[in-house]
Amino acid sequence: MVREALRRALRHHPPPGTLRISGIEQVGTHPPTFLLRCRRLEALRPSYGRFLIRFLRVALGSTGTPLRLILQEGERRREVLA
């Protein structure tokens, strides 16, 4: 379900520049937290992180619920809150 929502988001609005997204999994529940595996993490713009969170929130029926999105490239992690 989460992977399909990510696929739809990527088809709707592909990642910017050289950012490559390879997978997603839910790693927490309070608040719902998702780990997004990617390459070229430095290419992520804050606006694209907000887009992904909004898209996931609507696709998963979590409107009004805060979501955490953690982006991981190898050992580096970056958190996007919304």
C-alpha positions in Angstrom: 0.0 0.0 0.0 2.8 2.5 0.9 4.9 1.4 -2.0 2.0 1.8 -4.4 1.4 5.3 -3.0 5.1 6.2 -3.6 4.9 4.9 -7.1 1.9 7.0 -7.9 3.6 10.1 -6.3 6.7 9.5 -8.4 4.7 9.1 -11.6 2.7 12.3 -10.8 5.7 14.4 -10.0 9.2 12.8 -10.7 12.0 13.6 -8.3 14.0 16.7 -9.1 17.5 16.7 -10.7 19.6 13.7 -9.7 17.6 12.5 -6.7 16.8 8.8 -7.1 14.3 7.1 -4.8 14.5 3.3 -4.5 12.1 2.3 -1.7 9.9 3.1 1.2 8.8 1.4 4.4 6.9 2.3 7.5 9.2 2.3 10.6 7.0 3.9 13.2 3.4 4.6 14.2 3.3 7.5 16.7 3.4 9.6 14.5 3.4 7.5 11.3 7.1 7.5 10.2 8.3 6.4 6.8 11.9 5.6 5.8 12.6 6.6 2.2 15.8 5.1 0.6 17.4 7.3 -2.0 20.6 8.3 -3.8 21.8 11.8 -4.2 20.2 13.1 -1.1 21.7 16.6 -1.5 19.4 17.0 -4.6 16.3 16.9 -2.4 14.5 20.3 -2.3 12.3 21.1 0.8 9.3 21.6 -1.5 9.7 18.1 -2.9 9.8 16.6 0.7 6.6 18.5 1.5 5.0 17.2 -1.7 5.8 13.6 -0.8 4.4 14.0 2.7 1.2 15.6 1.4 0.8 12.9 -1.3 1.3 10.1 1.2 -1.1 11.6 3.7 -3.9 11.8 1.2 -3.1 8.4 -0.4 -3.1 6.6 2.9 -6.2 8.4 4.3 -4.3 10.2 7.0 -5.5 13.7 6.4 -4.9 15.8 9.5 -2.3 13.4 10.9 1.3 14.5 11.2 3.7 12.3 9.3 7.5 12.0 9.6 9.6 11.2 6.5 13.2 10.1 7.0 15.3 10.0 3.9 18.3 7.7 4.0 21.3 7.5 1.7 23.7 4.8 2.9 24.4 5.8 6.5 23.3 9.4 6.1 19.8 10.3 7.2 17.7 13.5 6.8 14.3 14.1 8.4 11.4 15.9 6.8 8.6 16.9 9.2 5.1 17.9 8.3 
